[in-house]
Amino acid sequence: MTTLAQEPDEQYEESAGRPEGYATHDVTNQPPPLAPYDASDDTALLEGLRREGAGWAEDGLRRLGRRAGSAEAQEWGDLANRHEPVLRTHDRYGNRVDEVEHHPSWHHLLRVAVGEGLAGAPWADGRPGAHVARTAGGLVWGHTEAGHGCPTSMTYAAVPALRTTPELAEVYVPLLTGREYEPGLRTPTEKRGLLAGMGMTEKQGGSDVRTNSTTATPTAEPGVYTLRGHKWFTSAPMCDVFLVLAQVAPGRGQGGLSCFLVPRVLPDGTRNTFRIQRLKDKLGNRSNASSEPEFDGTVAWLVGPEGQGVKTIIEMVNCTRLDCVMSSATLMRKTLVEAGHHARHRSAFGARLADQ
Ligand SMILES: Cc1cc2nc3c(=O)[nH]c(=O)nc-3n(C[C@H](O)[C@H](O)[C@H](O)COP(=O)(O)OP(=O)(O)OC[C@H]3O[C@@H](n4cnc5c(N)ncnc54)[C@H](O)[C@@H]3O)c2cc1C
């Protein structure tokens, strides 16, 4: 015990030589850090992987699980949520740029996720069980952080919707199903890999997208329109392309709510109009930016037939909702792992919590 009579130096010396020691107390009965651990150490998951025809992916999944549980990847998850995305509407000269800056940890997480095939890759993988393998990968890599699963999920989900329009699918699907993560706004076809987002929701309607008021006006070029309006919740606005719903007035075609492909950068290298008004102040999912973009003369390509917007984009929505199930399961599993670790190392009333 340190007494009041001791000089400060003596107090210091008493605790010196014990790295965990402090002048007033020792750290005891606290768990060691969980990392490094193996996030794929999950019997039900591995059994499911084999049962559903993706046993071939087990070695890769184990590797990814160890990487997810590494101290480095766990820290990326922590940092990506501490250093939240920042909206830059203008550059220093006053030009509109509408970019969101992320902490490097966000890019590290996305690079691994895309590289490990957790975005669009299974659509280009002929092996049976490719989608099962991706989901299992998401279940273990999700131990790092949930927010970056939003753009990988939307990229995965955009593919079946885009395939309704073969001429667009031919250009974009190979880039959405690749394993290269290339951040930054550039002409999509000049990048090695793309991410996709979606803009459906508007203030006045929420899930009832039939109330969308964003308009799409046909241009002289068939299949090309310009959009005008505002979206209330467009996540991951630094994605390269978006599927967007907008109303076409009846005229040359059928008219009605339709689905469009909106690239952030046009084929000639100029920026498409995608004015980010603000980022949402969300309760969760804070590492990931969600935005309110404004479209005004925004160039868009029709996906699926005019008037069939919901039918077309629902393919994308369905896939993202399946990924919501995956992400929720990951969060529950991670919570259980954390709780089990704590209970194995913490004692109360004379025994470890796990034994109580
Ligand atoms: C983290 C996050 C990210 C998002 N990212 C995107 C994005 O990238 N792109 C995008 O377009 N949108 C995005 N959204 C918006 C999302 O699509 C909407 O929040 C969702 O469609 C619900 O709309 P709303 O919040 O306006 O609620 P509302 O539609 O107004 O619903 C309010 C309540 O009514 C209930 N309700 C709605 N319809 C019915 C019905 N038919 N029958 C019975 N009950 C009903 C709902 O369950 C809810 O409880 C995101 C939302 C969140 C939280």
The ligand as an ORCA input file, in Angstrom:
! r2SCAN-3c Opt
* xyz 0 1
  C     -29.043      2.821    -42.675
  C     -30.008      3.092    -43.804
  C     -29.528      3.113    -45.102
  C     -30.409      3.373    -46.165
  N     -29.895      3.402    -47.436
  C     -30.740      3.650    -48.462
  C     -30.252      3.687    -49.794
  O     -29.058      3.502    -50.046
  N     -31.117      3.958    -50.783
  C     -32.447      4.187    -50.553
  O     -33.186      4.412    -51.501
  N     -32.930      4.162    -49.307
  C     -32.111      3.894    -48.261
  N     -32.613      3.872    -46.980
  C     -33.992      4.258    -46.763
  C     -34.858      3.058    -46.644
  O     -35.065      2.530    -47.912
  C     -36.138      3.555    -45.981
  O     -35.824      3.917    -44.643
  C     -37.179      2.486    -45.996
  O     -37.651      2.286    -47.296
  C     -38.333      2.836    -45.080
  O     -38.845      4.090    -45.426
  P     -39.112      5.165    -44.281
  O     -37.948      5.178    -43.374
  O     -39.488      6.425    -44.952
  O     -40.353      4.589    -43.473
  P     -41.854      4.470    -43.937
  O     -41.929      3.844    -45.294
  O     -42.521      5.786    -43.772
  O     -42.364      3.453    -42.879
  C     -42.683      3.874    -41.540
  C     -43.280      2.728    -40.796
  O     -44.421      2.205    -41.501
  C     -44.274      0.813    -41.758
  N     -44.793      0.489    -43.089
  C     -44.342      0.966    -44.269
  N     -45.061      0.422    -45.276
  C     -45.962     -0.409    -44.724
  C     -46.986     -1.259    -45.235
  N     -47.212     -1.343    -46.566
  N     -47.720     -1.967    -44.359
  C     -47.519     -1.878    -43.023
  N     -46.552     -1.097    -42.477
  C     -45.789     -0.365    -43.306
  C     -42.780      0.558    -41.694
  O     -42.474     -0.786    -41.301
  C     -42.338      1.549    -40.627
  O     -42.488      1.034    -39.347
  C     -31.777      3.595    -45.905
  C     -32.249      3.567    -44.591
  C     -31.381      3.320    -43.555
  C     -31.923      3.305    -42.159
*
